[in-house]
Amino acid sequence: MIQLKNSRSIQSIFSDLKRLSKNEDAKRKLSFKFKSEFLNYQPYLKDFSAQHYRTFDELALKLDLKGSLEDLFRGKVVNKTENRPALHHQYRINRKLSEFNLIKNTEPFIQRIKKEGFKNIITFGIGGSYEGPKLLQEFTNHKASKFNYYFISGPDRDEFNSILKPLSGQKNLYIFSSKSLSTDETLSCLKWLGKERNSTNSLVITANLKKAKTLGFPEDCIVPFPDTVGGRYSIWSPISLSAALENNLSLFLKGGFSADKMMIGNAKEDRQYQKFIKTLVFSDLWFSNFRNKKNRVVLSYNWKLRSLANYIQQLEMESLGKQPHPRSIFKQTGQSVFGGFGSTAQHSYFQLLHQGTAEFCTDIIYSDSSNSPLSSAQAKGQASLLSSNFKVSSNSLEQTNSNSPVNLFQLNKFSLEGLGFLLATWEHRVFVTACMLQINPFDQYGVAAGKLIAKKFLS
């Protein structure tokens, strides 16, 4: 156990948290709000107060949270089980690193794709190689696009045929995205494509250059990225090549870098940002470990962010879905995350959220926009209804639970820069949570176990 300056033991801090959990004062409320150029945050966290925050913050000091953040951003080994650093954030740094310069590394391929006059861009990938590029493409999609974009995850041939058969005979570019090039789903697509694939219409984005060559990709068709970038963090890397064809992804990287600077800065606004991240983390830990709220629903109220919940689901559940550290005071690690496009969700599973018996937390993301005034009103209305004693009727059958803690995020800049800031912020939330739990957010042995057992059943 890490020993630091403050004299109080971790067990003593835990005793304080347990005492707070027995205090049923429903009036306790955190008054903190966060406002920035890109994002405003409004917490509706009944039963989480400034006293809760201070107690968790004392634990963060004891666990040397600041030192862990410095290790991450200085490129030290933070993925201890795989003995490597986690360098996805290097893509966001505004300097000309040859290995981590997304724009420089993808520009020759982008120019070649445009010159060849392809009509359809088809990306094969799963996990981070699917969720990240798909989210970016949906966010940036516009009417004047020169290309049609398709994403194929690969486990089912019906998916493959339903997308590719209508495109037969057209000028297609096939992009295979896989960090390891050992992913069965992506390799299946490679096999099914057969002779349709050649050196003029195919690219592979991977960290395994040797395997790419053995699969028949010439060197000028291989887009490399380093193995220090995890799949669920690879949206900042060449994995997002398809989104870079018609968009300035330097703005996306710039937004992420703005969040990074605030995470490790010392200015007043930086400290406010850090308090914002810790408020998210501490309240997550409080509600999951002391209030039995082991689930969190993530709702986006903008159509262009309809896949955000899927992206966040992988980021959090793959990073935080680990066994508790033997010496940690927390026995619940990551929450189960589900969600989707808020307006659609309201007409499906919201009945359970408002009147069911499940215990859950809520994250709501929206942006005020002239295109979606109804969606913005729904986002703010649901935040109020889910979190407070808002009586819609005196009829007991119509009354709602109003017992969910809610984090309300408003995107001030509905732009690539704003999206970059939001996603980097969510990564900071995940990393700080992992530090508090004393677990490694960068390995994924549970995913590997599922792959291995599938191979046994295949044989």
N, C-alpha and C positions, 0 to 999 in steps of 0.2 A: 504494500500500500504506500502511495506517495506521501511523504511527510513534508509539510511546508510551514511557513512562518507562523500562521495563526495557531494558537495553542489548543483550541477546542478540538476534540476528537470527532471523527466522522460519525461515530456512534451517538455522540451527544447531539450532533446536528440532526441525525435521524430521529432521535427522541423528541426534539422540538417539532419536527414535521408530523410525527404521530400525534402529538398534543394538538397541533393545529387541525388534524383530521377529525378530532373529536369535538371540536368547537363548531356548533351548528349555526353560528351567527350568519343568517342569510343576507345581512346588509353589507357584508364585506365585499368590496369591489375595488378593482385596480383602476385608477383614474388615468393611467398612462396612455398617451396617443403618440403616433409617429407620423411625421409629414416630411416628404422629400420631393425633389424634382420629379421623380418617377412614380412614387408609390405613397399612398396614405394608408395608415393602419388604424383601425378602431376595434379594440377588444370589448367583447360582451362576455366577461368571464366572472360570472357570479360564483362566489366561493373561492376566489383567488385574489388575494390582497397584496398590498405592498409588503406586509409582514411575511407572506409566503415567498415573495420575490427575494427579500433580503436573506432569508434562511437558505434558499437554493443558491444564492450568489455566494454565500459563505462556503458552501460545499464546492462550488466551481473554483473558488480560490484554493481550497484544500486539494483539489484534484489537478491543479495547475492547468486550467483551461487555456490561459494566455500562452503558456509554453507550448501546448499542443497546436494551437493556431499558428504560432511562429514556425514550428517544425513543418507544418503542412505547406505554408507559403514559401519557406526557404528550400523546399525540395528534399527534406530529410526523409528517411525511411519511416513512413507512418502506417504502411500496410505490412505489419510485422510478420504475419503468417506467410506471406509470399515474398518477404524481404525486399520490398521495393517502395519507392516514393509514389505518391499519387499526383501526377503532374498535369491533369486536365486544365487546371487554372492557368497554366503557362500560355495556352492559346489566347488568353484574354489580355496578356501583357502587351503593351504597346511598344514592342521593340522587335528588331529583325533577327529573331532566333530561327535558324534554318529549319530545325526539327519541328518547331511549334508555330510557324507562320502559316496560318490557314490560307490566307489570300495568296501568298507567294507560291505555296505548294500546290494549290489547285488551279491557278490561273492558266497554265499551259493546257490542261485538260479541258477547261471551260472554253478556251478559244478554239480548240480542236472540235469540240462538240458542236459549237455554233457554226463553224465552217462547214461541217459535214451535213448540216441541214436535217437533223433528226426531227421527227414529228412527235414521237412518244419516248418518254424517259421512264424506264421500268426498273425499280429498285427491289432487289431481293435481299431480305435481311429479317432478323427477328430480335426481340429484346430491344436493347439500346440502338441497334442498327435499324430498327423499324420505328420505334416510338418517337425518337428524336427528330429524324428527317421528316416524318409524317406530320408531326406537330408544327415544324417550321414551314412546311409546304402549305398546310391549311391556313396558317397565320398570314402568309404572304401572297396567297393566291389572288390573282386579279384577272380581269376580263381580257386585257391585252396580251396575255401570256402567249409566247411563241411555241410552247410545248404543252403536251398533255402528260400529267404525272400519275404514275401508278405505283403501288407498294404491295409486294407479295411476301407473306411471312413464311410460306413453304411447307407446312406439315401435311397438307391435304391437296391431292392432285386436282380436286374439283375447284379449289381456289385458283390454282395455277391456270387451268383450262378456261375458267369463266372470264379471267382477265385477258389472257393472251390470245385465245382463239379469235375474238373480234378484231384483234390488231394484226392478224396474219397478213403478210404481204406489204405491210406498211414499213416505213423507215424507223426502226426501233433501236434505241440504245439500251443495253442491258448492264445494270450496275449491280455487282455482287458485293455486299457489305458484310464483312465478318472479321472481327479482330483476330481470331485464332484459325479461321478456315477449317475448323473441325466441327462446325455446327451442322448437325444432320439435316435440318430443314433447308438450309441454304445449299448444301451439297446436293440434296435431292433436286432442287430447281436446276442446278447446273447440269445434272444428268438428264432431266426431262427436256431441257432445251436442246440438247444434242448438237447436231450439225448446224442448227440455226445460229449458234454462237460462233463468232470468228474474231480475228484480231482487229477488225475495223468497226465492230459494233458492240464491243464488250469492254468493261473495265472492272477491276476488283480493288476494293478498298480494304486494306488489311495490315496487321502488324507481322504477319507470317509470310515474308517475301519468298522464302524457300518453297513453301507449300504452294504458293500462287504459281510459281514457275512449273512445278510438277503437275499442276492442273491444266497447264497449257496456256497460261497468260504470258505474253512477251513482256519484257521489262517496261516498255513504253505504255503498257496498259495496266500497270500496277501503281495504285495511289497508296503510299505508305503512311502509317502513323505509328507512334511508339507504343510498346506494351505497358507503359506506365500510365496509360489512359484507359480507365475501366469502361466497359460497354455502356453502362447507364450514365456515364459522364461524358460520352463521346460526341454529344451534340455540338460541342465547340470545335471539333476536329474535322478532317476531311470526310468523315462519315456523312456530313451535311452537304456534300458536294452538289446534290441535285438542287437544293435550295439556293446555292450560290450562283446558279446559272443565270438567274434573272433578278437577283437581289444583292444589295451591298451588305454582306454579312459582317463587314468591319463595324457596322453600327451595332449589330447584335453583340459582338465581342466587346465593344466599347461599353455597352450597358452592363455586361457582366463584370468588367474591370472596375467600373464605378462602385459596384457593390463590394468587390474585393478590397478596394482602397479604404472604404468605410469600415470594413470588418477589422482591419488591423491599424487604422489611423488613430490619432490622438486629439483631433479637433473636437469641438463641442458637438457638431453634427455627427461626427463619427461615433462618439460615445452614445448618442441617442440611438443611432442605428444598432449599435451593439446591445443596448438595452432592449430594443425591439426584438432582436434575434433571441436573446435570453428569455424574454417574456414568452415567446412562442414555445421555446424548449422547456422552460420550467413549468409552464402550465400544462403542456403535453404530459410531462412526467408526473405532475401532481394528479391530474385527472385519471391517468391510466393506472397509477400505482396506489392511489389513496381513495379514488372515487369510482373505481370499477368501470371506467369508460375506456374500454379497450379497442373501440372502433372509432374511425373518423371519416366523415363524408366530406369530399372535396367537390365543390360545385362552381363551375365557371358560367357566368351569365353573358358571354359573348360567343357568337357562333364560331368565330375564328379560333377560339380556345376550346373547342368542343372535345379535343383529345388531351387536354391538359391533365385531367384526372388520371388517365391511363399512364401518362408520363410520370406523374408524381407517385403513382402507385408503385411503379417499378423502382424509382429512385429511393423511396423510403423503405419499402418492404424487402427489397434485396439488400439494402445497406444496414437496416436495423433489425432484420429478422434473424437474430442470433440468440443463443442461449445466454442467460444472465452471467455476468462475471462472478466467479465464486465469492469474491470479497466485496461485491457491490451491495449497497443497501436496497437497490431496486431489483425486484424479481420479475417485473414486467418490462420487456424491452420495447420493440416497435409496436405501434398500434396497427390494426388491420385497416387498410385504406380502400375506400370504394368511392364512386361518384360518377360525374359526367356533366353534360350540358344541363344547367339548372332548370331552364324552362321546360325541357322534356321530362326531367326527373320529377318535377312537381306533379305530373300526371301519371306517375307510376309508383315509386316507393316512398313518396312523401307521406302517405297515410301512416306508415309505420313510424316515421320520424316524428310526426305530430301527435299521434295518439297511441302508439305501440308501447311496449314495455322494454325495448332495447335501450341500453345506455351507450351514448355516443357523443363525440365532439364534432364541430362543424367548421370548415374553412370555406369562405365564400369569396370569389374573385370576380370583379366586374370593372367596367370602365364606362363612365358617363359618355354617351355618344348619341348624336342626332339620329343615327341609324337604328338605335335600339333603346328608346326611352322606356318601353315596357319592361325590357330585361333589367335595366338599371333599377326601376321601381320594384321589381320582383326581388332583386338581390337585397336591397335595403329592407324591404318588407319582411322577407324570410329571416334575415338576421334578427330583426326585432321579435318576430313571432316565435322563433326557435329558442330564443334565449330569455325571454321575459314573460311576466304574467300578463300578457296582452289578451284581454278577454274579447273574443269575437262574438260571444253570445252568452245569454244567461242559461241557455239550455245545456244541461250537463253532457248530453250526447255530442254537442258541438264544441266543447271546450278542449283546448290543446294542452299538452304537457308543459311546454315552454321550459324545458329543463336541460337544454344543451348549451355548453359553452361555445361561443362563436368567435372566430377571428374573421374580421371583415377587411378585405384588401381592395383598395381602389387604385387601378392603374391610371395615373395622370397622363402618361404618354402611351397611347395605344399604338406602339411603333416597335420596330425591331430592337431599338435601344431599350425601350421599356420592358420588352419581353426578356432581353438579356439580363436586365437588373433583377427581374422577378425570379428567373430560374437560378441565377447565382445565389440569390437570397435564400432560396429553398435548399440549395446545396449547403449553405452555411448552417441552416437550421438542422439539417441531417448530421453534419459533422459535429456540431456542438452537442447534439443529443447523444451521439456515439461517445464523445468524451465524457459526458456525465454518467453514461452507463458503463464506461470502461470496456467497450467492445470495439472491434475493428469493422468499420463500415465499408471496407474496400475488397473484402473477399466474399466468396459466394459458394461455399462447398455444398450447400443444399441443392443449388442448381445443378452442380456437377453430378451429384448423387442421382438425380432424376434422369440425367442423360445416360448414365451407366446402366441403370436398371432397364431402361428402354431398349438398350442394345441387347441385353440378355433375352428379353422377350421377343425381339426381332429374330434372333438366331434360333 
